[in-house]
Amino acid sequence: MQISEIEIHEFTYELESVGTAHGHQVYDPDSTLETPAFVLTIRTDDGLEGRYRSITFAKSMLVQIEMAAAEFLLGRDPLEREGIWEEIWRGFRHTDHMGLGPIDIALWDLAGRHYGDSVSKLLGGYREELPAYASTFFMDDAPDGLSSPAAFAEFAEECLDAGYPAFKIHGHPDGDPDVDVEICRAVADAVGDEMDLMLDPASNYRTYLDAKRVGRVLDELGFYWYEDPMADTGQSINAARNLTRELDTPLLGLEHVRTGPFGRADHIAGEAAELVRADVHQDGGITGALKIARVAEAFGLDVELHIGGPATMHCMSAIRNSNYFEHSLVHPSGVDWMNQLGFVGSPEALSDAGTVTVPEGPGLGVEIDWEYVEERLTDHSVIDSAGSANVV
């Protein structure tokens, strides 16, 4: 069995009532945001297929997928995932490895379909239900949105009633620490005794003192974690180490750093992280995320997976040292974000107990909503031994 063809359907997500502010997606009832996306299909000479549907950073991923197709994929045994992963990681050492995640996930989906079992089972997964936290949109200006600390607090109560055991705040989109503190206090007053609470400034705070000042408040309020606060995006081991020493709230880091398991090991050894981010989409797929999880486990730390999606669910099912599935992005208006689009059905449906269920079917156990993709198709190409060709 050999990989014979790489197929790419490019399309756009149509996000109704979503706009942008300071580089972040926010609720905006007067806007419709279109963002690029794709479905990657890896096909073998006997017709077996594996797929990946993107969520974010489609353009940068596609460039690398096209680079990797001829050199690392065509003619290869698709079950040699570890060898393919290692070769692409080394081959893309001068880049950020963004194309590796989609390729690896599609190969895992293909392997599951080959063996007739779910990716979770192939991984030795044992967790069928994953506790989920509500991961909010950033603050907005809409009267019916997350426009004030009181609105965040009210929404946290709604999420508690919906069954979520935890609630993560994405606060002011431009990183205003004073506003974020007000939001955190309001949410803690409303649900702090009943939910685990997290704050994710998304590397927005511009100074170390701002990051520490907000962290002190989180200590006072008993927050569950404090995520990537500083504008260095978590790359400074020294700055993060100082925060871990100064604060009681566990520091979750490295969402924005593309160094895989190797950079995580350096940060952990440098006492610059107490909880570690991994992302199946951006950190080298399921294979890469598992490598990060094992590094964290060896140091006695937990790993928290980013964004969500079916591959994340399968991956988390096989990780002991992980606490919550990120259910994102959620908003009181009920607006559908990219995670909820492009699949048949609702793979990330929340149970009354505040959990999501790992899909059981072969591979990733989900099907692409091809009607949705075709309606928004922008390009369609096939790469095989003859080269790359657009499909009309």
C-alpha positions as YAML, in Angstrom:
chain: A
units: angstrom
residues:
- id: 1
  name: MET
  ca: [0.00, 0.00, 0.00]
- id: 2
  name: GLN
  ca: [1.40, 3.37, -1.07]
- id: 3
  name: ILE
  ca: [0.24, 6.97, -1.01]
- id: 4
  name: SER
  ca: [-0.74, 7.79, -4.58]
- id: 5
  name: GLU
  ca: [-2.57, 11.11, -4.36]
- id: 6
  name: ILE
  ca: [-2.97, 14.23, -2.25]
- id: 7
  name: GLU
  ca: [-6.27, 16.06, -2.72]
- id: 8
  name: ILE
  ca: [-7.06, 19.50, -1.34]
- id: 9
  name: HIS
  ca: [-10.46, 21.18, -1.25]
- id: 10
  name: GLU
  ca: [-10.09, 24.83, -0.29]
- id: 11
  name: PHE
  ca: [-13.18, 26.67, 0.96]
- id: 12
  name: THR
  ca: [-14.18, 29.40, 3.38]
- id: 13
  name: TYR
  ca: [-15.94, 29.27, 6.70]
- id: 14
  name: GLU
  ca: [-18.84, 31.67, 6.83]
- id: 15
  name: LEU
  ca: [-19.00, 32.92, 10.40]
- id: 16
  name: GLU
  ca: [-22.23, 34.79, 10.90]
- id: 17
  name: SER
  ca: [-22.21, 37.56, 13.52]
- id: 18
  name: VAL
  ca: [-18.42, 37.42, 13.83]
- id: 19
  name: GLY
  ca: [-15.96, 40.24, 13.19]
- id: 20
  name: THR
  ca: [-12.44, 41.10, 14.29]
- id: 21
  name: ALA
  ca: [-10.88, 43.40, 16.89]
- id: 22
  name: HIS
  ca: [-7.15, 43.76, 17.56]
- id: 23
  name: GLY
  ca: [-6.45, 40.60, 15.59]
- id: 24
  name: HIS
  ca: [-8.99, 38.45, 17.43]
- id: 25
  name: GLN
  ca: [-12.37, 37.15, 16.33]
- id: 26
  name: VAL
  ca: [-15.21, 38.72, 18.30]
- id: 27
  name: TYR
  ca: [-18.98, 38.68, 18.26]
- id: 28
  name: ASP
  ca: [-20.40, 41.32, 15.92]
- id: 29
  name: PRO
  ca: [-24.08, 40.94, 14.99]
- id: 30
  name: ASP
  ca: [-23.63, 43.22, 11.97]
- id: 31
  name: SER
  ca: [-20.77, 41.25, 10.38]
- id: 32
  name: THR
  ca: [-20.15, 37.99, 8.55]
- id: 33
  name: LEU
  ca: [-16.54, 36.84, 8.55]
- id: 34
  name: GLU
  ca: [-15.17, 34.52, 5.88]
- id: 35
  name: THR
  ca: [-11.96, 32.71, 6.81]
- id: 36
  name: PRO
  ca: [-9.95, 30.28, 4.63]
- id: 37
  name: ALA
  ca: [-10.15, 26.55, 5.29]
- id: 38
  name: PHE
  ca: [-9.43, 23.26, 3.58]
- id: 39
  name: VAL
  ca: [-10.03, 19.53, 3.60]
- id: 40
  name: LEU
  ca: [-6.91, 17.44, 3.06]
- id: 41
  name: THR
  ca: [-7.38, 13.93, 1.66]
- id: 42
  name: ILE
  ca: [-4.49, 11.47, 1.52]
- id: 43
  name: ARG
  ca: [-5.35, 8.58, -0.82]
- id: 44
  name: THR
  ca: [-3.58, 5.25, -1.44]
- id: 45
  name: ASP
  ca: [-3.21, 3.18, -4.59]
- id: 46
  name: ASP
  ca: [-5.94, 0.82, -3.38]
- id: 47
  name: GLY
  ca: [-8.42, 3.65, -2.75]
- id: 48
  name: LEU
  ca: [-8.09, 4.00, 1.03]
- id: 49
  name: GLU
  ca: [-8.48, 7.59, 2.27]
- id: 50
  name: GLY
  ca: [-7.66, 9.64, 5.33]
- id: 51
  name: ARG
  ca: [-8.85, 13.22, 5.91]
- id: 52
  name: TYR
  ca: [-8.23, 16.33, 7.91]
- id: 53
  name: ARG
  ca: [-10.51, 19.38, 8.07]
- id: 54
  name: SER
  ca: [-8.72, 22.56, 9.08]
- id: 55
  name: ILE
  ca: [-9.77, 25.01, 11.75]
- id: 56
  name: THR
  ca: [-7.20, 27.83, 11.74]
- id: 57
  name: PHE
  ca: [-4.10, 29.02, 9.84]
- id: 58
  name: ALA
  ca: [-5.17, 27.32, 6.62]
- id: 59
  name: LYS
  ca: [-2.94, 29.31, 4.25]
- id: 60
  name: SER
  ca: [0.33, 28.64, 6.06]
- id: 61
  name: MET
  ca: [-0.56, 24.98, 6.46]
- id: 62
  name: LEU
  ca: [-1.38, 24.56, 2.77]
- id: 63
  name: VAL
  ca: [1.97, 25.93, 1.62]
- id: 64
  name: GLN
  ca: [3.80, 23.30, 3.63]
- id: 65
  name: ILE
  ca: [1.45, 20.46, 2.68]
- id: 66
  name: GLU
  ca: [2.15, 21.19, -0.97]
- id: 67
  name: MET
  ca: [5.90, 21.31, -0.22]
- id: 68
  name: ALA
  ca: [5.76, 17.94, 1.56]
- id: 69
  name: ALA
  ca: [3.57, 16.06, -0.91]
- id: 70
  name: ALA
  ca: [6.12, 14.93, -3.49]
- id: 71
  name: GLU
  ca: [9.19, 14.67, -1.25]
- id: 72
  name: PHE
  ca: [7.76, 13.03, 1.84]
- id: 73
  name: LEU
  ca: [4.38, 11.48, 0.98]
- id: 74
  name: LEU
  ca: [3.87, 10.16, -2.56]
- id: 75
  name: GLY
  ca: [5.00, 6.55, -2.82]
- id: 76
  name: ARG
  ca: [5.26, 6.09, 0.95]
- id: 77
  name: ASP
  ca: [3.53, 3.48, 3.07]
- id: 78
  name: PRO
  ca: [0.90, 5.61, 4.89]
- id: 79
  name: LEU
  ca: [1.16, 3.44, 8.01]
- id: 80
  name: GLU
  ca: [4.75, 4.59, 8.60]
- id: 81
  name: ARG
  ca: [3.51, 7.63, 10.51]
- id: 82
  name: GLU
  ca: [6.45, 7.91, 12.89]
- id: 83
  name: GLY
  ca: [9.02, 7.81, 10.09]
- id: 84
  name: ILE
  ca: [7.06, 10.31, 8.00]
- id: 85
  name: TRP
  ca: [6.70, 12.59, 11.03]
- id: 86
  name: GLU
  ca: [10.43, 12.54, 11.75]
- id: 87
  name: GLU
  ca: [11.39, 13.25, 8.14]
- id: 88
  name: ILE
  ca: [8.96, 16.16, 7.76]
- id: 89
  name: TRP
  ca: [9.96, 17.63, 11.14]
- id: 90
  name: ARG
  ca: [13.60, 17.61, 10.09]
- id: 91
  name: GLY
  ca: [12.83, 18.72, 6.54]
- id: 92
  name: PHE
  ca: [10.84, 21.72, 7.76]
- id: 93
  name: ARG
  ca: [13.38, 22.68, 10.44]
- id: 94
  name: HIS
  ca: [13.75, 26.17, 8.93]
- id: 95
  name: THR
  ca: [9.99, 26.74, 9.10]
- id: 96
  name: ASP
  ca: [7.37, 26.40, 11.82]
- id: 97
  name: HIS
  ca: [6.23, 22.84, 10.88]
- id: 98
  name: MET
  ca: [2.63, 24.06, 10.41]
- id: 99
  name: GLY
  ca: [1.88, 21.61, 7.59]
- id: 100
  name: LEU
  ca: [2.87, 18.54, 9.60]
- id: 101
  name: GLY
  ca: [-0.21, 18.47, 11.84]
- id: 102
  name: PRO
  ca: [-2.79, 18.14, 9.05]
- id: 103
  name: ILE
  ca: [-0.69, 15.45, 7.33]
- id: 104
  name: ASP
  ca: [-0.24, 13.43, 10.51]
- id: 105
  name: ILE
  ca: [-3.93, 13.63, 11.44]
- id: 106
  name: ALA
  ca: [-5.00, 12.53, 7.95]
- id: 107
  name: LEU
  ca: [-2.58, 9.58, 8.22]
- id: 108
  name: TRP
  ca: [-4.06, 8.56, 11.58]
- id: 109
  name: ASP
  ca: [-7.57, 8.78, 10.08]
- id: 110
  name: LEU
  ca: [-6.39, 6.59, 7.19]
- id: 111
  name: ALA
  ca: [-4.84, 4.06, 9.59]
- id: 112
  name: GLY
  ca: [-8.05, 3.79, 11.56]
- id: 113
  name: ARG
  ca: [-10.04, 3.18, 8.42]
- id: 114
  name: HIS
  ca: [-7.45, 0.60, 7.31]
- id: 115
  name: TYR
  ca: [-7.75, -1.35, 10.57]
- id: 116
  name: GLY
  ca: [-11.48, -0.71, 10.95]
- id: 117
  name: ASP
  ca: [-11.13, 0.90, 14.35]
- id: 118
  name: SER
  ca: [-11.10, 4.35, 15.88]
- id: 119
  name: VAL
  ca: [-7.95, 6.41, 16.30]
- id: 120
  name: SER
  ca: [-8.63, 6.32, 20.04]
- id: 121
  name: LYS
  ca: [-8.43, 2.52, 20.05]
- id: 122
  name: LEU
  ca: [-5.23, 2.56, 17.99]
- id: 123
  name: LEU
  ca: [-3.73, 4.92, 20.58]
- id: 124
  name: GLY
  ca: [-4.81, 2.74, 23.50]
- id: 125
  name: GLY
  ca: [-7.40, 5.32, 24.50]
- id: 126
  name: TYR
  ca: [-9.53, 4.58, 27.53]
- id: 127
  name: ARG
  ca: [-11.43, 7.81, 28.19]
- id: 128
  name: GLU
  ca: [-14.74, 7.85, 26.34]
- id: 129
  name: GLU
  ca: [-16.12, 11.02, 27.93]
- id: 130
  name: LEU
  ca: [-13.95, 14.13, 28.27]
- id: 131
  name: PRO
  ca: [-14.78, 16.95, 30.72]
- id: 132
  name: ALA
  ca: [-15.05, 20.20, 28.78]
- id: 133
  name: TYR
  ca: [-14.58, 23.84, 29.70]
- id: 134
  name: ALA
  ca: [-16.41, 26.72, 28.07]
- id: 135
  name: SER
  ca: [-13.80, 28.78, 26.20]
- id: 136
  name: THR
  ca: [-15.26, 32.21, 25.44]
- id: 137
  name: PHE
  ca: [-14.93, 34.63, 22.58]
- id: 138
  name: PHE
  ca: [-13.01, 37.80, 23.43]
- id: 139
  name: MET
  ca: [-14.82, 40.81, 24.85]
- id: 140
  name: ASP
  ca: [-16.96, 42.71, 22.34]
- id: 141
  name: ASP
  ca: [-19.04, 45.89, 22.09]
- id: 142
  name: ALA
  ca: [-22.43, 44.37, 21.28]
- id: 143
  name: PRO
  ca: [-25.32, 45.09, 23.68]
- id: 144
  name: ASP
  ca: [-26.24, 41.39, 23.70]
- id: 145
  name: GLY
  ca: [-22.63, 40.21, 23.78]
- id: 146
  name: LEU
  ca: [-19.71, 39.88, 26.19]
- id: 147
  name: SER
  ca: [-19.45, 43.63, 26.51]
- id: 148
  name: SER
  ca: [-18.90, 44.00, 30.27]
- id: 149
  name: PRO
  ca: [-17.74, 42.11, 33.36]
- id: 150
  name: ALA
  ca: [-21.39, 41.61, 34.28]
- id: 151
  name: ALA
  ca: [-22.06, 40.03, 30.87]
- id: 152
  name: PHE
  ca: [-19.19, 37.59, 31.37]
- id: 153
  name: ALA
  ca: [-20.51, 36.71, 34.82]
- id: 154
  name: GLU
  ca: [-24.02, 36.14, 33.49]
- id: 155
  name: PHE
  ca: [-22.69, 33.94, 30.70]
- id: 156
  name: ALA
  ca: [-20.62, 31.94, 33.19]
- id: 157
  name: GLU
  ca: [-23.83, 31.20, 35.09]
- id: 158
  name: GLU
  ca: [-25.46, 30.07, 31.84]
- id: 159
  name: CYS
  ca: [-22.52, 27.76, 31.15]
- id: 160
  name: LEU
  ca: [-22.76, 26.34, 34.66]
- id: 161
  name: ASP
  ca: [-26.45, 25.62, 34.08]
- id: 162
  name: ALA
  ca: [-25.56, 23.95, 30.76]
- id: 163
  name: GLY
  ca: [-23.32, 21.50, 32.60]
- id: 164
  name: TYR
  ca: [-19.83, 22.91, 32.06]
- id: 165
  name: PRO
  ca: [-17.56, 22.24, 35.06]
- id: 166
  name: ALA
  ca: [-15.12, 25.00, 34.07]
- id: 167
  name: PHE
  ca: [-15.05, 28.39, 32.35]
- id: 168
  name: LYS
  ca: [-12.17, 30.13, 30.55]
- id: 169
  name: ILE
  ca: [-12.12, 33.87, 29.97]
- id: 170
  name: HIS
  ca: [-10.69, 35.50, 26.88]
- id: 171
  name: GLY
  ca: [-10.90, 39.08, 28.10]
- id: 172
  name: HIS
  ca: [-10.17, 42.42, 26.46]
- id: 173
  name: PRO
  ca: [-8.97, 41.83, 22.86]
- id: 174
  name: ASP
  ca: [-6.19, 44.41, 23.22]
- id: 175
  name: GLY
  ca: [-4.99, 43.08, 26.54]
- id: 176
  name: ASP
  ca: [-6.23, 45.71, 28.99]
- id: 177
  name: PRO
  ca: [-5.19, 44.23, 32.36]
- id: 178
  name: ASP
  ca: [-7.56, 46.44, 34.37]
- id: 179
  name: VAL
  ca: [-10.57, 45.31, 32.35]
- id: 180
  name: ASP
  ca: [-9.47, 41.67, 32.60]
- id: 181
  name: VAL
  ca: [-9.22, 41.98, 36.38]
- id: 182
  name: GLU
  ca: [-12.75, 43.35, 36.55]
- id: 183
  name: ILE
  ca: [-14.03, 40.48, 34.41]
- id: 184
  name: CYS
  ca: [-12.26, 37.88, 36.54]
- id: 185
  name: ARG
  ca: [-13.64, 39.32, 39.77]
- id: 186
  name: ALA
  ca: [-17.17, 39.40, 38.41]
- id: 187
  name: VAL
  ca: [-17.00, 35.81, 37.15]
- id: 188
  name: ALA
  ca: [-15.43, 34.57, 40.39]
- id: 189
  name: ASP
  ca: [-18.16, 36.26, 42.43]
- id: 190
  name: ALA
  ca: [-20.81, 34.59, 40.28]
- id: 191
  name: VAL
  ca: [-19.54, 31.02, 39.90]
- id: 192
  name: GLY
  ca: [-16.13, 30.76, 41.57]
- id: 193
  name: ASP
  ca: [-17.36, 28.29, 44.19]
- id: 194
  name: GLU
  ca: [-18.88, 26.00, 41.54]
- id: 195
  name: MET
  ca: [-16.58, 26.09, 38.49]
- id: 196
  name: ASP
  ca: [-12.88, 25.91, 37.76]
- id: 197
  name: LEU
  ca: [-11.91, 29.27, 36.27]
- id: 198
  name: MET
  ca: [-9.13, 30.13, 33.82]
- id: 199
  name: LEU
  ca: [-7.85, 33.34, 32.23]
- id: 200
  name: ASP
  ca: [-6.21, 33.39, 28.78]
- id: 201
  name: PRO
  ca: [-4.91, 36.85, 27.79]
- id: 202
  name: ALA
  ca: [-3.48, 35.22, 24.62]
- id: 203
  name: SER
  ca: [-0.05, 36.84, 24.98]
- id: 204
  name: ASN
  ca: [-1.59, 40.31, 25.07]
- id: 205
  name: TYR
  ca: [0.02, 41.90, 28.15]
- id: 206
  name: ARG
  ca: [2.89, 44.15, 27.17]
- id: 207
  name: THR
  ca: [4.87, 44.23, 30.40]
- id: 208
  name: TYR
  ca: [5.98, 41.74, 33.01]
- id: 209
  name: LEU
  ca: [4.53, 43.88, 35.80]
- id: 210
  name: ASP
  ca: [1.09, 43.85, 34.18]
- id: 211
  name: ALA
  ca: [1.25, 40.08, 33.88]
- id: 212
  name: LYS
  ca: [2.29, 39.72, 37.52]
- id: 213
  name: ARG
  ca: [-0.34, 42.18, 38.74]
- id: 214
  name: VAL
  ca: [-3.15, 40.27, 37.06]
- id: 215
  name: GLY
  ca: [-1.67, 37.00, 38.32]
- id: 216
  name: ARG
  ca: [-1.81, 38.26, 41.89]
- id: 217
  name: VAL
  ca: [-5.53, 38.81, 41.49]
- id: 218
  name: LEU
  ca: [-5.96, 35.29, 40.10]
- id: 219
  name: ASP
  ca: [-4.13, 33.98, 43.19]
- id: 220
  name: GLU
  ca: [-6.59, 35.85, 45.38]
- id: 221
  name: LEU
  ca: [-9.57, 34.48, 43.43]
- id: 222
  name: GLY
  ca: [-8.32, 30.88, 43.31]
- id: 223
  name: PHE
  ca: [-8.12, 30.51, 39.52]
- id: 224
  name: TYR
  ca: [-7.37, 27.08, 38.07]
- id: 225
  name: TRP
  ca: [-4.74, 28.34, 35.61]
- id: 226
  name: TYR
  ca: [-3.23, 31.48, 34.04]
- id: 227
  name: GLU
  ca: [-2.46, 31.05, 30.35]
- id: 228
  name: ASP
  ca: [0.22, 32.68, 28.17]
- id: 229
  name: PRO
  ca: [-0.15, 36.21, 29.57]
- id: 230
  name: MET
  ca: [2.86, 38.02, 28.10]
- id: 231
  name: ALA
  ca: [3.54, 39.57, 24.70]
- id: 232
  name: ASP
  ca: [6.73, 37.51, 24.31]
- id: 233
  name: THR
  ca: [4.25, 34.69, 23.47]
- id: 234
  name: GLY
  ca: [5.84, 32.46, 26.07]
- id: 235
  name: GLN
  ca: [9.21, 32.23, 24.39]
- id: 236
  name: SER
  ca: [11.17, 33.78, 27.25]
- id: 237
  name: ILE
  ca: [12.12, 31.07, 29.72]
- id: 238
  name: ASN
  ca: [13.38, 33.70, 32.17]
- id: 239
  name: ALA
  ca: [10.17, 35.75, 32.19]
- id: 240
  name: ALA
  ca: [7.97, 32.67, 32.58]
- id: 241
  name: ARG
  ca: [10.20, 31.24, 35.31]
- id: 242
  name: ASN
  ca: [9.90, 34.49, 37.25]
- id: 243
  name: LEU
  ca: [6.10, 34.35, 36.98]
- id: 244
  name: THR
  ca: [5.96, 30.75, 38.18]
- id: 245
  name: ARG
  ca: [8.04, 31.75, 41.22]
- id: 246
  name: GLU
  ca: [6.00, 34.86, 42.00]
- id: 247
  name: LEU
  ca: [2.50, 33.42, 41.54]
- id: 248
  name: ASP
  ca: [0.51, 30.59, 43.11]
- id: 249
  name: THR
  ca: [-1.84, 30.13, 40.14]
- id: 250
  name: PRO
  ca: [-0.37, 27.49, 37.78]
- id: 251
  name: LEU
  ca: [1.09, 29.02, 34.63]
- id: 252
  name: LEU
  ca: [-0.04, 27.31, 31.41]
- id: 253
  name: GLY
  ca: [2.30, 28.07, 28.55]
- id: 254
  name: LEU
  ca: [3.67, 27.49, 25.07]
- id: 255
  name: GLU
  ca: [0.48, 27.61, 22.99]
- id: 256
  name: HIS
  ca: [2.17, 30.10, 20.68]
- id: 257
  name: VAL
  ca: [5.57, 28.41, 20.40]
- id: 258
  name: ARG
  ca: [6.17, 25.89, 17.60]
- id: 259
  name: THR
  ca: [9.11, 23.98, 19.08]
- id: 260
  name: GLY
  ca: [7.30, 20.69, 19.66]
- id: 261
  name: PRO
  ca: [8.35, 18.35, 22.47]
- id: 262
  name: PHE
  ca: [11.90, 19.69, 22.41]
- id: 263
  name: GLY
  ca: [11.08, 23.26, 23.39]
- id: 264
  name: ARG
  ca: [8.62, 22.01, 26.01]
- id: 265
  name: ALA
  ca: [11.36, 19.97, 27.63]
- id: 266
  name: ASP
  ca: [13.60, 23.05, 27.80]
- id: 267
  name: HIS
  ca: [10.88, 25.20, 29.39]
- id: 268
  name: ILE
  ca: [9.89, 22.55, 31.90]
- id: 269
  name: ALA
  ca: [13.51, 21.87, 32.86]
- id: 270
  name: GLY
  ca: [13.94, 25.64, 33.24]
- id: 271
  name: GLU
  ca: [10.95, 25.76, 35.62]
- id: 272
  name: ALA
  ca: [9.19, 28.08, 33.18]
- id: 273
  name: ALA
  ca: [5.91, 26.14, 32.88]
- id: 274
  name: GLU
  ca: [3.64, 24.37, 35.34]
- id: 275
  name: LEU
  ca: [1.07, 23.27, 32.76]
- id: 276
  name: VAL
  ca: [1.96, 22.68, 29.10]
- id: 277
  name: ARG
  ca: [-0.06, 23.39, 25.97]
- id: 278
  name: ALA
  ca: [-0.12, 21.00, 23.02]
- id: 279
  name: ASP
  ca: [-2.07, 21.42, 19.79]
- id: 280
  name: VAL
  ca: [-2.75, 18.54, 17.41]
- id: 281
  name: HIS
  ca: [-3.31, 21.02, 14.57]
- id: 282
  name: GLN
  ca: [-0.17, 23.12, 14.99]
- id: 283
  name: ASP
  ca: [2.27, 20.95, 16.97]
- id: 284
  name: GLY
  ca: [2.78, 18.09, 14.55]
- id: 285
  name: GLY
  ca: [-0.55, 16.32, 14.68]
- id: 286
  name: ILE
  ca: [-1.59, 13.53, 17.02]
- id: 287
  name: THR
  ca: [1.95, 12.14, 16.94]
- id: 288
  name: GLY
  ca: [3.44, 15.51, 17.93]
- id: 289
  name: ALA
  ca: [0.89, 16.19, 20.67]
- id: 290
  name: LEU
  ca: [1.48, 12.76, 22.20]
- id: 291
  name: LYS
  ca: [5.23, 13.41, 22.25]
- id: 292
  name: ILE
  ca: [4.57, 16.64, 24.15]
- id: 293
  name: ALA
  ca: [2.21, 14.85, 26.56]
- id: 294
  name: ARG
  ca: [4.84, 12.21, 27.33]
- id: 295
  name: VAL
  ca: [7.49, 14.87, 27.97]
- id: 296
  name: ALA
  ca: [5.15, 16.61, 30.42]
- id: 297
  name: GLU
  ca: [4.26, 13.30, 32.05]
- id: 298
  name: ALA
  ca: [7.93, 12.45, 32.57]
- id: 299
  name: PHE
  ca: [8.36, 15.74, 34.44]
- id: 300
  name: GLY
  ca: [5.23, 15.12, 36.51]
- id: 301
  name: LEU
  ca: [3.21, 17.89, 34.83]
- id: 302
  name: ASP
  ca: [-0.12, 18.05, 33.01]
- id: 303
  name: VAL
  ca: [-0.70, 18.82, 29.34]
- id: 304
  name: GLU
  ca: [-3.78, 20.71, 28.13]
- id: 305
  name: LEU
  ca: [-4.81, 20.35, 24.48]
- id: 306
  name: HIS
  ca: [-5.71, 23.42, 22.46]
- id: 307
  name: ILE
  ca: [-8.76, 24.34, 20.34]
- id: 308
  name: GLY
  ca: [-10.56, 20.99, 20.07]
- id: 309
  name: GLY
  ca: [-11.76, 19.07, 17.04]
- id: 310
  name: PRO
  ca: [-12.15, 15.30, 16.56]
- id: 311
  name: ALA
  ca: [-8.40, 14.61, 16.47]
- id: 312
  name: THR
  ca: [-8.02, 16.37, 19.81]
- id: 313
  name: MET
  ca: [-10.72, 14.19, 21.34]
- id: 314
  name: HIS
  ca: [-9.06, 10.98, 20.17]
- id: 315
  name: CYS
  ca: [-5.66, 12.19, 21.36]
- id: 316
  name: MET
  ca: [-6.93, 13.24, 24.80]
- id: 317
  name: SER
  ca: [-8.65, 9.87, 25.23]
- id: 318
  name: ALA
  ca: [-5.19, 8.28, 25.49]
- id: 319
  name: ILE
  ca: [-3.56, 10.89, 27.76]
- id: 320
  name: ARG
  ca: [-3.67, 10.38, 31.53]
- id: 321
  name: ASN
  ca: [-2.19, 13.74, 32.54]
- id: 322
  name: SER
  ca: [-4.81, 16.04, 30.98]
- id: 323
  name: ASN
  ca: [-7.74, 17.71, 32.71]
- id: 324
  name: TYR
  ca: [-10.11, 19.48, 30.31]
- id: 325
  name: PHE
  ca: [-11.20, 19.53, 26.68]
- id: 326
  name: GLU
  ca: [-11.38, 23.06, 25.26]
- id: 327
  name: HIS
  ca: [-14.92, 23.66, 23.98]
- id: 328
  name: SER
  ca: [-14.43, 26.72, 21.83]
- id: 329
  name: LEU
  ca: [-15.32, 29.34, 21.07]
- id: 330
  name: VAL
  ca: [-18.59, 29.90, 22.91]
- id: 331
  name: HIS
  ca: [-20.75, 32.99, 23.26]
- id: 332
  name: PRO
  ca: [-24.14, 33.83, 24.82]
- id: 333
  name: SER
  ca: [-25.60, 34.54, 21.37]
- id: 334
  name: GLY
  ca: [-25.02, 30.90, 20.39]
- id: 335
  name: VAL
  ca: [-22.94, 31.89, 17.36]
- id: 336
  name: ASP
  ca: [-21.33, 28.90, 15.63]
- id: 337
  name: TRP
  ca: [-17.54, 29.02, 15.51]
- id: 338
  name: MET
  ca: [-15.31, 27.06, 13.10]
- id: 339
  name: ASN
  ca: [-15.23, 23.94, 15.29]
- id: 340
  name: GLN
  ca: [-18.96, 23.51, 14.81]
- id: 341
  name: LEU
  ca: [-18.86, 23.81, 11.00]
- id: 342
  name: GLY
  ca: [-17.83, 21.52, 8.17]
- id: 343
  name: PHE
  ca: [-18.83, 18.18, 9.72]
- id: 344
  name: VAL
  ca: [-21.97, 16.08, 9.44]
- id: 345
  name: GLY
  ca: [-23.72, 16.28, 12.78]
- id: 346
  name: SER
  ca: [-22.20, 17.76, 15.93]
- id: 347
  name: PRO
  ca: [-19.06, 15.84, 16.93]
- id: 348
  name: GLU
  ca: [-18.45, 18.16, 19.89]
- id: 349
  name: ALA
  ca: [-21.97, 18.14, 21.33]
- id: 350
  name: LEU
  ca: [-21.94, 18.80, 25.08]
- id: 351
  name: SER
  ca: [-23.65, 16.31, 27.37]
- id: 352
  name: ASP
  ca: [-25.71, 17.30, 30.39]
- id: 353
  name: ALA
  ca: [-22.74, 16.23, 32.50]
- id: 354
  name: GLY
  ca: [-20.47, 18.76, 30.78]
- id: 355
  name: THR
  ca: [-18.53, 16.25, 28.69]
- id: 356
  name: VAL
  ca: [-17.88, 15.56, 25.01]
- id: 357
  name: THR
  ca: [-17.92, 12.02, 23.65]
- id: 358
  name: VAL
  ca: [-14.97, 10.61, 21.71]
- id: 359
  name: PRO
  ca: [-16.25, 9.49, 18.26]
- id: 360
  name: GLU
  ca: [-16.43, 5.70, 17.89]
- id: 361
  name: GLY
  ca: [-16.34, 5.11, 14.13]
- id: 362
  name: PRO
  ca: [-13.29, 4.05, 12.10]
- id: 363
  name: GLY
  ca: [-10.49, 6.60, 11.95]
- id: 364
  name: LEU
  ca: [-11.56, 9.94, 13.37]
- id: 365
  name: GLY
  ca: [-15.14, 8.72, 13.32]
- id: 366
  name: VAL
  ca: [-16.52, 11.83, 11.63]
- id: 367
  name: GLU
  ca: [-17.67, 12.69, 8.13]
- id: 368
  name: ILE
  ca: [-17.07, 15.89, 6.19]
- id: 369
  name: ASP
  ca: [-20.12, 17.96, 5.32]
- id: 370
  name: TRP
  ca: [-19.33, 18.04, 1.61]
- id: 371
  name: GLU
  ca: [-22.40, 20.13, 0.82]
- id: 372
  name: TYR
  ca: [-21.06, 22.86, 3.10]
- id: 373
  name: VAL
  ca: [-17.58, 22.60, 1.53]
- id: 374
  name: GLU
  ca: [-18.82, 22.59, -2.08]
- id: 375
  name: GLU
  ca: [-21.05, 25.62, -1.51]
- id: 376
  name: ARG
  ca: [-18.01, 27.62, -0.36]
- id: 377
  name: LEU
  ca: [-15.34, 26.01, -2.53]
- id: 378
  name: THR
  ca: [-12.55, 28.37, -3.66]
- id: 379
  name: ASP
  ca: [-10.05, 25.88, -5.13]
- id: 380
  name: HIS
  ca: [-9.66, 22.15, -5.69]
- id: 381
  name: SER
  ca: [-6.37, 20.50, -6.55]
- id: 382
  name: VAL
  ca: [-4.82, 17.05, -6.79]
- id: 383
  name: ILE
  ca: [-1.12, 16.25, -6.39]
- id: 384
  name: ASP
  ca: [0.08, 12.90, -7.76]
- id: 385
  name: SER
  ca: [3.14, 11.49, -9.52]
- id: 386
  name: ALA
  ca: [2.40, 13.72, -12.50]
- id: 387
  name: GLY
  ca: [2.54, 16.86, -10.38]
- id: 388
  name: SER
  ca: [-0.13, 19.26, -9.16]
- id: 389
  name: ALA
  ca: [-3.27, 20.02, -11.14]
- id: 390
  name: ASN
  ca: [-6.34, 22.10, -10.48]
- id: 391
  name: VAL
  ca: [-9.60, 20.23, -10.73]
- id: 392
  name: VAL
  ca: [-12.46, 22.01, -12.47]
...
